[in-house]
Amino acid sequence: MDFLRYLDVLIGYALAMIVLSTMIATAAGAWLAAIASRARHLENGLGAMLATISGMGLTDGQSLAKDILRDPTVKPFGKLELLVRRWNIPWLPGILRWIRSCANETVTREELALMILRQASDGCEAAIRALGIPMTAEEAESLQKAQAALAAAGTGSDARSRAEREKVKEQIRSLPVVEAAQEMLANVEKEMLRIEVEEPSLPAQAWRTKALQKAASRLASRLFPQFDNVMDRVEDNARYSGKLVAAFFSAVFLYLYPVDSMAMLTRLSADQGALRILVDAATDVNAAQAGTAIADAEKKLLHMGLFGDFNSGKRLFDQGVNLGGVFATWMMVSLGAPFWLGVLERLLGLRSLMSQKASDQRAWREQDQRGQTAQATAPAAASAAGGK
């Protein structure tokens, strides 16, 4: 088998790994979205940071992060809660709880700072401490009692319940530490408006940053230096979770449908026709790198039976299944579709280079052969001309 044939086999194998990886990544992505994986990582990361800033326990930091990320102004569908209270539908609250459990997946540092200010203005102790507002033990105890009374007032929609809640909220707003938080929020908003009027060409994010630095400097100095590091860790944790889930889904898939890499390579080496089809499909995938091209390649691979017979009912530990070949498939698929797309691009580039080189060598050999033939026939032609 020449070098180009080996390259074609590797290209076909890389295409098969792209298709398998994409199938598994789609299932893993759907699962991660259903459990709101990234949102939970963000909530945990911000909770730990807010606990450090406020000087309170991790539980308080997590609670504050949850309230911020699931606030109706930040989280889509948050206002459905108001409608659920009016509609007496048995299954709707359960659906709403699931929706609300999926916290917002992103937040900017300026938005986070403003939400902390608003939470503090509503009497959240952790948010007030994050602002750096001094609070005595007596003030903390009074705030905790008022918050407990507000929780005891319930969420009833009748006039009496609403009046009781408003009375408790008024008591919370009248506490000195809450009034200080309200004043700080008002100063930040006034400063934002002033900067917007004086420097309208600046983006809104810059208005907020400058206003927070001036009117809530202690919060900004605590929050801003840590925020980027926390978000980087959130991204790393989300990617790591994605890899773990993809590896698990690939293991489940290969248990149900044991795809043997060794058998796949043997089949590609023996079937020249299938190899040509796959190389053409790989070229399309490399050129487009779109879902349509990968879907077309998937149809061709399944039609050829390159992944084996899905209807055979064989499982991983059944007799005749090559465990080594299936394990190799699991290892290769776990590398992910982006890795194999990069491999495919390099293999196709090398194939193009080798094909051009082979074509040039073929043309040189043909030219050399024509020259040798001409040299061999020249004496005979001269002898024939002399005999005449």
C-alpha positions as CSV (number, residue, x, y, z in Angstrom):
1,M,0.0,0.0,0.0
2,D,1.5,3.4,-1.0
3,F,1.8,6.4,1.2
4,L,-1.3,8.1,-0.3
5,R,-3.4,5.1,0.5
6,Y,-2.3,5.2,4.1
7,L,-3.2,8.9,4.2
8,D,-6.7,8.1,2.8
9,V,-7.2,5.5,5.5
10,L,-6.3,8.0,8.2
11,I,-8.6,10.6,6.6
12,G,-11.5,8.2,6.6
13,Y,-10.8,7.2,10.2
14,A,-10.6,10.9,11.3
15,L,-13.9,11.6,9.6
16,A,-15.5,8.7,11.4
17,M,-14.2,10.0,14.7
18,I,-15.6,13.5,13.9
19,V,-19.0,12.0,13.2
20,L,-19.0,9.9,16.4
21,S,-17.7,12.8,18.5
22,T,-20.3,15.1,17.2
23,M,-23.1,12.7,17.9
24,I,-21.9,12.2,21.5
25,A,-21.2,15.9,22.0
26,T,-24.8,16.7,20.9
27,A,-26.2,14.4,23.6
28,A,-23.8,15.6,26.2
29,G,-24.6,19.2,25.4
30,A,-28.3,18.6,25.7
31,W,-27.7,17.0,29.1
32,L,-25.5,19.8,30.4
33,A,-28.1,22.4,29.2
34,A,-30.9,20.4,31.0
35,I,-29.1,20.5,34.3
36,A,-27.8,24.1,33.8
37,S,-24.2,23.0,34.3
38,R,-22.5,26.3,33.4
39,A,-25.1,28.3,35.4
40,R,-24.4,26.2,38.5
41,H,-20.6,26.6,38.1
42,L,-21.1,30.4,37.8
43,E,-23.3,30.4,40.9
44,N,-20.8,28.4,42.9
45,G,-17.9,30.6,41.8
46,L,-19.7,33.9,42.5
47,G,-20.9,32.5,45.8
48,A,-17.4,31.8,47.0
49,M,-16.2,35.2,45.9
50,L,-19.1,37.0,47.6
51,A,-18.5,35.1,50.8
52,T,-14.9,36.3,50.8
53,I,-16.0,39.9,50.0
54,S,-18.7,40.0,52.6
55,G,-16.7,38.2,55.3
56,M,-19.6,35.9,55.9
57,G,-19.9,32.1,55.5
58,L,-20.0,30.3,52.2
59,T,-23.8,29.6,52.6
60,D,-24.5,33.3,52.8
61,G,-22.4,33.9,49.7
62,Q,-24.1,31.2,47.8
63,S,-27.5,32.5,48.8
64,L,-26.6,36.0,47.6
65,A,-25.2,34.7,44.3
66,K,-28.4,32.7,43.8
67,D,-30.6,35.7,44.5
68,I,-28.6,37.8,42.0
69,L,-28.4,35.3,39.2
70,R,-32.1,34.3,39.5
71,D,-33.4,37.8,39.8
72,P,-36.3,38.5,37.4
73,T,-34.4,41.4,35.8
74,V,-31.4,39.1,35.1
75,K,-32.9,35.6,34.5
76,P,-35.3,35.1,31.5
77,F,-38.7,33.8,32.5
78,G,-38.2,35.2,36.0
79,K,-41.5,37.2,35.8
80,L,-43.5,34.0,35.2
81,E,-43.4,33.7,39.0
82,L,-45.9,36.6,39.2
83,L,-48.3,34.9,36.8
84,V,-48.0,31.5,38.6
85,R,-49.2,33.1,41.8
86,R,-52.4,34.1,40.0
87,W,-53.0,30.9,38.1
88,N,-54.0,27.9,40.1
89,I,-52.6,25.2,37.8
90,P,-51.1,22.2,39.7
91,W,-48.2,21.3,37.4
92,L,-47.1,24.9,36.6
93,P,-45.2,25.7,39.8
94,G,-43.1,22.6,39.3
95,I,-42.1,23.7,35.8
96,L,-41.4,27.1,37.1
97,R,-39.1,25.8,39.8
98,W,-37.2,23.9,37.2
99,I,-36.9,27.0,35.0
100,R,-35.8,29.1,38.0
101,S,-33.3,26.5,39.0
102,C,-31.5,27.3,35.7
103,A,-29.8,30.5,36.8
104,N,-28.4,33.0,34.4
105,E,-25.2,31.7,32.6
106,T,-23.4,35.0,32.4
107,V,-23.1,38.3,34.3
108,T,-20.8,41.3,33.9
109,R,-18.9,42.7,36.8
110,E,-20.7,46.1,36.7
111,E,-24.0,44.3,36.5
112,L,-23.0,42.2,39.5
113,A,-22.0,45.2,41.5
114,L,-25.3,47.0,40.8
115,M,-27.3,43.9,41.8
116,I,-25.3,43.7,45.1
117,L,-26.3,47.3,45.7
118,R,-29.9,46.6,45.0
119,Q,-29.9,43.5,47.2
120,A,-28.3,45.6,50.0
121,S,-31.1,48.2,49.6
122,D,-33.6,45.4,50.1
123,G,-32.0,44.5,53.4
124,C,-29.7,41.5,52.4
125,E,-27.1,41.3,55.2
126,A,-24.4,39.6,53.0
127,A,-24.8,42.3,50.4
128,I,-24.6,45.1,53.0
129,R,-21.4,43.6,54.4
130,A,-20.0,43.3,50.8
131,L,-20.5,47.0,50.4
132,G,-18.3,47.6,53.5
133,I,-21.0,49.3,55.5
134,P,-20.2,49.0,59.2
135,M,-22.8,46.9,61.1
136,T,-23.0,46.4,64.8
137,A,-24.2,43.1,66.4
138,E,-27.5,44.8,67.4
139,E,-28.1,46.1,63.9
140,A,-27.4,42.6,62.5
141,E,-29.8,41.0,64.9
142,S,-32.5,43.6,64.1
143,L,-32.1,43.0,60.4
144,Q,-32.2,39.2,60.8
145,K,-35.4,39.4,62.9
146,A,-37.0,41.7,60.3
147,Q,-36.0,39.3,57.5
148,A,-37.5,36.3,59.5
149,A,-40.7,38.3,59.9
150,L,-40.9,39.0,56.2
151,A,-40.4,35.3,55.5
152,A,-43.1,34.4,58.0
153,A,-45.5,36.8,56.3
154,G,-45.7,34.3,53.4
155,T,-46.5,35.0,49.7
156,G,-50.3,35.3,49.9
157,S,-52.0,37.5,47.5
158,D,-54.8,38.7,49.8
159,A,-54.9,42.3,51.0
160,R,-54.0,41.4,54.6
161,S,-50.9,39.4,53.6
162,R,-49.8,42.2,51.2
163,A,-50.2,44.8,53.9
164,E,-48.3,42.8,56.4
165,R,-45.4,42.3,54.0
166,E,-45.3,46.0,53.2
167,K,-45.2,46.8,56.9
168,V,-42.2,44.6,57.4
169,K,-40.4,45.9,54.3
170,E,-40.9,49.4,55.6
171,Q,-39.3,48.4,58.9
172,I,-36.3,46.9,57.0
173,R,-35.9,50.0,54.9
174,S,-35.9,52.2,58.0
175,L,-32.9,50.4,59.5
176,P,-29.7,52.6,59.4
177,V,-27.6,50.1,57.6
178,V,-30.2,49.6,54.9
179,E,-30.6,53.4,54.6
180,A,-26.9,53.7,54.0
181,A,-27.1,51.0,51.3
182,Q,-30.0,52.9,49.6
183,E,-28.0,56.1,49.7
184,M,-25.0,54.5,48.1
185,L,-27.2,53.0,45.3
186,A,-28.7,56.5,44.8
187,N,-25.3,58.1,44.6
188,V,-24.1,55.5,42.0
189,E,-27.1,56.0,39.8
190,K,-26.7,59.8,40.0
191,E,-23.0,59.5,39.1
192,M,-23.9,57.2,36.2
193,L,-26.3,59.8,34.9
194,R,-23.8,62.6,35.3
195,I,-21.1,60.7,33.4
196,E,-23.5,59.8,30.6
197,V,-24.4,63.5,30.2
198,E,-20.8,64.7,30.2
199,E,-19.3,61.8,28.2
200,P,-22.1,60.4,25.9
201,S,-19.6,58.8,23.6
202,L,-18.5,56.3,26.2
203,P,-20.1,52.9,26.3
204,A,-22.6,52.2,29.2
205,Q,-20.1,49.8,30.8
206,A,-17.7,52.7,31.2
207,W,-20.3,54.9,32.9
208,R,-21.0,52.2,35.4
209,T,-17.4,51.5,36.1
210,K,-16.6,55.1,36.8
211,A,-19.7,55.6,38.9
212,L,-19.0,52.5,41.0
213,Q,-15.3,53.5,41.5
214,K,-16.4,56.9,42.8
215,A,-19.6,56.2,44.7
216,A,-19.0,52.6,45.8
217,S,-15.2,52.5,45.8
218,R,-14.9,49.8,48.5
219,L,-17.2,47.4,46.7
220,A,-15.4,48.1,43.4
221,S,-11.9,47.6,44.9
222,R,-13.0,44.3,46.4
223,L,-15.0,42.9,43.5
224,F,-13.2,44.0,40.3
225,P,-9.8,42.5,41.0
226,Q,-11.3,39.0,41.7
227,F,-14.0,38.9,39.1
228,D,-11.9,38.0,36.0
229,N,-10.1,35.2,37.9
230,V,-13.5,33.8,39.1
231,M,-14.9,33.8,35.6
232,D,-11.8,32.1,34.2
233,R,-12.2,29.3,36.8
234,V,-15.9,29.0,35.9
235,E,-15.0,28.5,32.2
236,D,-12.4,25.9,33.1
237,N,-14.8,24.0,35.4
238,A,-17.5,24.1,32.7
239,R,-15.2,22.8,30.1
240,Y,-13.9,20.0,32.4
241,S,-17.5,19.0,33.2
242,G,-18.3,18.9,29.5
243,K,-15.3,16.6,28.9
244,L,-16.4,14.3,31.8
245,V,-20.0,14.1,30.6
246,A,-18.9,13.5,27.0
247,A,-16.6,10.7,28.1
248,F,-19.5,9.1,30.1
249,F,-21.9,9.4,27.2
250,S,-19.3,7.9,24.8
251,A,-18.8,5.0,27.2
252,V,-22.6,4.4,27.3
253,F,-22.8,4.6,23.5
254,L,-20.0,2.2,23.0
255,Y,-21.4,-0.2,25.5
256,L,-24.7,-0.3,23.6
257,Y,-23.0,-0.1,20.1
258,P,-19.4,-1.4,20.4
259,V,-17.7,0.3,17.5
260,D,-14.3,-1.4,16.9
261,S,-11.5,0.9,15.7
262,M,-9.4,-2.0,14.5
263,A,-12.2,-3.4,12.4
264,M,-12.8,0.1,11.0
265,L,-9.2,0.5,9.9
266,T,-9.2,-3.0,8.3
267,R,-12.4,-2.2,6.4
268,L,-11.0,1.1,5.2
269,S,-7.8,-0.5,4.0
270,A,-9.6,-3.2,2.0
271,D,-12.5,-1.1,0.5
272,Q,-11.0,1.3,-2.0
273,G,-14.4,2.5,-3.2
274,A,-15.6,3.4,0.3
275,L,-12.3,5.1,0.9
276,R,-12.8,7.4,-2.1
277,I,-16.3,8.3,-1.0
278,L,-15.1,9.1,2.5
279,V,-12.1,11.2,1.3
280,D,-14.6,13.3,-0.8
281,A,-16.9,13.7,2.2
282,A,-13.9,14.6,4.4
283,T,-13.0,17.3,1.9
284,D,-16.5,18.8,2.1
285,V,-16.4,18.7,5.9
286,N,-13.0,20.4,6.0
287,A,-14.2,23.1,3.6
288,A,-17.5,23.8,5.3
289,Q,-17.0,22.6,8.9
290,A,-20.8,22.9,9.2
291,G,-23.5,20.7,10.6
292,T,-24.9,19.9,7.1
293,A,-21.6,18.5,5.8
294,I,-21.1,16.4,9.0
295,A,-24.7,15.1,8.7
296,D,-24.1,14.1,5.1
297,A,-20.9,12.3,6.2
298,E,-22.8,10.5,9.0
299,K,-25.3,9.2,6.5
300,K,-22.6,7.8,4.2
301,L,-20.8,6.2,7.1
302,L,-24.0,4.5,8.4
303,H,-24.9,3.4,4.9
304,M,-21.5,1.8,4.5
305,G,-21.9,0.1,7.9
306,L,-18.5,1.4,9.0
307,F,-19.6,1.6,12.6
308,G,-20.9,-2.0,12.5
309,D,-24.4,-3.3,12.6
310,F,-26.5,-1.3,15.0
311,N,-29.3,-3.8,14.7
312,S,-27.2,-6.8,15.7
313,G,-28.0,-6.4,19.4
314,K,-24.4,-7.0,20.4
315,R,-23.2,-5.3,23.6
316,L,-19.7,-4.5,24.8
317,F,-19.0,-7.7,26.7
318,D,-20.7,-10.1,24.3
319,Q,-18.7,-12.9,22.6
320,G,-16.8,-11.8,19.5
321,V,-16.5,-8.1,20.5
322,N,-12.9,-6.8,20.4
323,L,-12.6,-5.0,23.7
324,G,-9.2,-3.5,22.7
325,G,-10.7,-2.0,19.5
326,V,-13.7,-0.6,21.4
327,F,-11.5,0.9,24.1
328,A,-9.4,2.5,21.4
329,T,-12.5,4.0,19.9
330,W,-13.5,5.4,23.3
331,M,-10.1,7.0,23.8
332,M,-10.2,8.6,20.3
333,V,-13.8,9.8,20.6
334,S,-13.0,11.4,24.0
335,L,-10.5,13.7,22.3
336,G,-13.5,15.5,20.8
337,A,-14.6,16.7,17.4
338,P,-12.5,19.9,17.4
339,F,-9.3,17.8,17.8
340,W,-10.3,15.6,14.9
341,L,-11.2,18.5,12.7
342,G,-7.7,19.8,13.2
343,V,-6.2,16.4,12.4
344,L,-8.4,16.1,9.3
345,E,-7.3,19.5,8.1
346,R,-3.6,18.6,8.5
347,L,-4.1,15.2,6.8
348,L,-5.9,16.7,3.8
349,G,-3.2,19.3,3.5
350,L,-0.5,16.7,3.5
351,R,-2.5,14.6,1.0
352,S,-2.8,17.6,-1.3
353,L,0.9,18.2,-1.1
354,M,1.8,14.5,-1.7
355,S,-0.7,14.2,-4.6
356,Q,0.9,17.3,-6.2
357,K,4.4,15.8,-5.6
358,A,3.3,12.4,-7.1
359,S,1.8,14.2,-10.1
360,D,5.0,16.2,-10.7
361,Q,7.1,13.0,-10.4
362,R,4.8,11.2,-12.9
363,A,5.1,14.0,-15.4
364,W,8.9,14.0,-15.0
365,R,9.0,10.2,-15.5
366,E,6.8,10.5,-18.6
367,Q,9.0,13.3,-20.0
368,D,12.2,11.3,-19.3
369,Q,10.7,8.2,-20.9
370,R,9.9,10.2,-24.1
371,G,13.4,11.5,-24.2
372,Q,14.9,8.1,-23.8
373,T,12.7,6.7,-26.6
374,A,13.7,9.6,-28.9
375,Q,17.4,8.9,-28.2
376,A,16.9,5.2,-28.9
377,T,15.1,5.7,-32.3
378,A,17.5,8.4,-33.5
379,P,20.4,6.0,-34.7
380,A,17.9,3.7,-36.5
381,A,16.4,6.6,-38.3
382,A,19.9,7.9,-39.4
383,S,20.9,4.4,-40.6
384,A,17.8,4.1,-42.7
385,A,18.3,7.5,-44.2
386,G,22.0,6.6,-45.1
387,G,21.0,3.3,-46.8
388,K,18.8,5.2,-49.2
